Amino acid sequence: MAGCNREWFENISAWHDGEVTPEDAARIEAHLAGCAPCRRAAEVLGGVRRALVAKADGEVPERLRDRAEAAARNARARRRGPWAITAALGAAAAAAALLVGSPGRGVSAAMADELVSHHVRGFARERPCDLESSDPDAVAGWLERELGYAVTVPAVSGARLLGARLCQIGGTRTAALMYESGDKPLTVFVPPPGSGAATAARALAGRGVGCTRGPLGNAICARSVEQPVLAVAEVDTAALAPTLFGR
């Protein structure tokens, strides 16, 4: 998701912003034709920008437009820094969040922003996972040692487990399981029992599975049976629930 290396990811971001020469554009496009990781990175950046354009309609208050445009300018200004790509995606996510309505029941707008931001920023990193492993038992053991609570690693139909990372949702340290489903990234958050995120997952899921939309149009789905989880992916909500939860 971060491209084949940081330099190419920076090149792709600049290419998306129209900030490269015709010669460099041709070179980048030739690279994309033969590099699957960079194509996926380009798709993520393109999706963020399309979400911004699609939501920036005439009804958006001018003050929100100004904040979104400022976020985009700041991201471009930081492009040369060591965390340029993560900052750019985070700023774009924040800008998009200003331009859409609140999600559905259970998950507040603030929590939806956190979930999508962690999902996007996680896969934007050079190495998305803190622990890289396709072994569910190894991942579950590492997370329990790091976080102090048991984590069930779900088997996701058609997806490959990449590993896990640690994040904070609602101020609480939370497990984030990272998968690749076809050519799409998928993050499954497993919050600790009794946390605000666990309560939100149960409220969204109801008696089984429930879904809503995040600030970039991402699907956010929750499962309430067994250990409550929240999942984020760049797919339609109707596609995420059966893929992740076997429905």
N, C-alpha and C positions, 0 to 999 in steps of 0.2 A: 504493500500500500504506500510505502514511502518512496517508491521507485527503486531502481537498482543501486543508487547511492545518492548522497545528499546533493552533489553537484547537479545531477540530472534532475532531481526534484526541483531545485531552484530554477533550472532552465525551463522546466515545464510550467512552473508558476508564472515566470516572466512571459513565456509564450502565451499563456491564457490571458494575461493582461495586455497583450499587444505591445510589449516593451522589448522586442527583439528585432534585429534587422531581417530582411528577407532571406539573407544567406543563413543566418542562425535558425530561422523558422524552418527552412528546408532541412537543415541538419537535425533539428529536434524531431520533425515529422518522420524523417527516415529512421531515427532511433525508435520512435514509438511503434513503427510498423513491425519491428522485430523484438520488442521488449515488453512482455506481458506485465511485469510489476509496474513499469512506468505508465503503461496504458491504464492500469487500474488507478494509479495516482492521478492521471489526467481526468479520469471519469469522476473521481471525488471532487477535484477542484471545479470541474465543469458543473457538477450537480449543485455545489454551493452557490456558484454564480447564477445558475438558472433559477434557483430558489429565490435569490435576491431580486432578480428581474421580475419573476412571476408575481411576487408579493408586493412589489413597489408600485401599487396602482394609485389612482388619483385621490383615493380616500385617505391615504396615509398622511397624518399631520406633518407639517413642514418641519417641526422641531425633531420628529423622529427621523425624517429623511436626512436632516443635517447630522444627527448622531451616527447614522449608518454610513454616510459618506465620509465622515471623519474617521470612523473605524477602518474603512477601506484604505484611506490615505495613510494612516499610521502603519497599517500592515505593509504597504508598499515601501514606506520609508525604512522599515526594519528588515527588509528582505535580505540585506547583506550580513546581518548578525548570525551567530551560530544557531539561534533558535528561530530563524526567519520563517520557516514553513509552518511550524506549530503555531507561531504567533499569527501568521496570516490566516490560517484556518480558524483559529480561535476568534479572531476579530470578525471574520466573515460570519461565523456562527452567531456571535453576539449581535451583529448588525441584522441578520435575518430574523433573530428572535424579536427584534423591535417591530418587525413588519407583519407578524402573524398573530392570530388570536390565541387564547389560552387552550390547552389540551382538555380532554374530557375528564370524567370523574376520576377521583383517586389521586392522580398525578398532577401536582400544581404546575403552573407555568415555570416557576423557578426550578423545580426538580426536573422537569422535562429539559430545560436548558442545560442543567448539570449533566444529565444522562447523555444527551446528544454531544455536548462539548467533550466529555470524557471519551466517548466512542470515536469521534472524529480526531481528536488530538492523539489518542492512543495509537490509532492506525497511521497517523502522520509521522510518528517517530521512526527513526532509522531502524530501531529494534522495538517493535510494538510491545513485546511481552517482557515483564520482569523475570519470569521463568518461562523458558521455551521447552515445551514437552507436549507430546501427543498422547501421553499416558494419563488417563483420568485419575488413577490412584495416586500417581506422583504429584499431579497438580493439586488434588484434594489435600494430600498430606502437607504440602508446602504452604498452602493457604491457611490450614488450621494452625500450623506452627507460627505463621506470621501474624494471624489475626485473632487467634484464640477461640474460634468457633468452627464447628464442622461445616464443610461445604460439599454438597452433592454436585458432581460435575455431570450435567445431562448429556446423553448421547443425542446429537442433532442429526436428523436424517439428511443425508447428502452433504454434510459439512465436515470439515476437518478441524480438529482441535489444534490450535497453535500454541496455547499456553495460557498464562494468566498474568495479571498485573494488579497492583493495589491502587485504590483511589479513595476519594472521600465523596460521599453523597449525603447531603444534609448535615455536613460536619461530622459524619461518622465513617470510620475506615471500613471500606467495603471491597469485597472480592469482585474482580472483573475477569470473566472468562472470555477468551478471544478465539474466534473461529473464522474459517474461510468457507463460505457456502457458494460453490461455483466460483464466480469471479467477484462475489460481493462479500464485504467484511460484515461480521456479526459480533456484537458484544452482549454477553449475558451477565448481568449484575446480580450477585447473590448477597443481599444485605444481611447483617446480623439480626437474630431474632429480637423482636421488640423495637427495632429502630424505626425511624420515620419512613424510610424507604420500604421496609417490609410491610408496614401498615398501609402505605400507598399502593403497594403491589396487590395486597389482598382486596383493597377497595376497588381497584381498577378491574381485577380479575373476576370479582363476584364469586360464583361457585365453581369456576373452572378457569377459563381464559378470557381476557379482555384486552382490547387494543385501542390506541388513540394515535394521533399524529404529533410529532415533535416539531420544533421551530424551523427545521429545514425540510419539512415534509417527510422526515424519516418515520418509519413505523416504530411505535413503542408498544410492546405487548407484555402482559403480566400473567403469571400463573399462580394460583393460590393453593393448589393441592400440594401436600408435602411441604417442602421448603419454598417460600415465596421468592420469585425471581422476576426481574425486569429485563427485557431484551430490546436492543436497538439495531436496526438494519435499514439499508437504503432499498427497501422493497415495499410493495403494497401490503397494507395490514392483512388483507385476505390471504396473502401468500406466507407471511411470517408465522402466523398462529399454527397452521397445520404442519409446517416444516419443523418448527421448534417443539411443539407440544403434542404432536401426533394426533391432531384432530383433522 
